[in-house]
Amino acid sequence: MSRIKVAIAGCGGRMGKVLLDCVAQADDLVLHAALEHGGSALLGNVVTEGVKITADIETALKGADVLIDFTRPEGTLHHLEICRKHKVNMVVGTTGLDAQQKAKLGAGAQDIGIVFAPNMSVGVNLVFKLLETASRVLANGYDIEIIEAHHRHKVDAPSGTALGMGEVVAKTLGRDLSKVAVYGREGVTGERDPSTIGFATVRGGDIVGDHTVLYAGIGERIEITHKASSRATFALGALRAARFLSANKAGLYDMQDVLALK
């Protein structure tokens, strides 16, 4: 059986380094290309036999099966166009994409297979499923707050995972998250509107990623929590997504599809 040829964007970043390690340890995957931006000091470094870090994505993607991208929205959309050109599938873990940028991913999925998820962790995606059940059962009489914590270097807030959790909760409750989300409280805010979904953000140290959805009722609180202690959990989920794409046709998928949770 031939191995899946993987390209990794942003290979010098925190997630990129973990992805390189995980691909090297996988028997059914092989590193095809390691990509960095044009100004990187890492360009030309040898990652493994036959693979040097390059900024020439056009050349590097030729012959690849899948690109794994945990970079920035602008970079991801640039990579998307080249992947479409060369029929290379994509696993996208980039956060901070707006509605228009997400729509471009959807358009790209007409030509290639794309797994796009705010969090590639198997555990987090199981939590998404649990939130559907909890939100149905606790639809009335419970105030819902989402608390997330990440390392000091994270540039977007709330996290894509927290927003994804909010979307699951809002959809289950028949609400529009853009209308009911509360992203900060200060001063005299008045009593809490029971239809709102609150978000609280913590940034500090080297926290990989903690997420809690709190259902606060009268006399009890239910908390559904996921804590990541290593970025390997995201990388291993991304590799699982890459395997999924190798066996499926073009289209836009998420980790719920990959894990058969739908």
C-alpha angles and dihedrals in degrees: 000000000000118000123243110255109227130195119195123207118208091018092169095058129091094268094036093059092050091048090053090053094047094048090050090055096048117096094203098048134067129191109247101171140002115205135197135165121276096258097051118127088215095070111125095020114136113241098177137338109311095003124099125174108262142175092208097099093166092063097033095056095054106113095010120131098205141006118214110207126187096155132106128306095253092049093046092053091049090051090048093063092051092046090052090051094052097034093242116156120231137219106197121195095159114132131204097053114151125221094269092050091048089052089056089055088052091052091049090053089069087075105029140022113264128184107196120179134154088225128022095195114123089216094051091050090051086053089055088059092047090052091059090058095042093049093051092050095041098040094123130047097012128104113216124216129171118208122189135178130192141165122287093256098062109116104196131062138230093028120250088245093054090049090048090053089049091051091052092050094045094047092050090050093046093245133132107239092206088062102040103037118111112195101182143006127209135156124354102349099164124228119330116269103233092217094060128099112212128211127202123187130203124187124185149115119346100321106157095202136312123183130180129178109201123201105192116193135161108293097357145053127205117201126189109194138181122186123188116206096178137028087229088086090063093043094050090050090051091053089050087053091050090054090049092054092051089064099040138067129247116299144104113280138171134205091271086066092046092052094040091238096137 
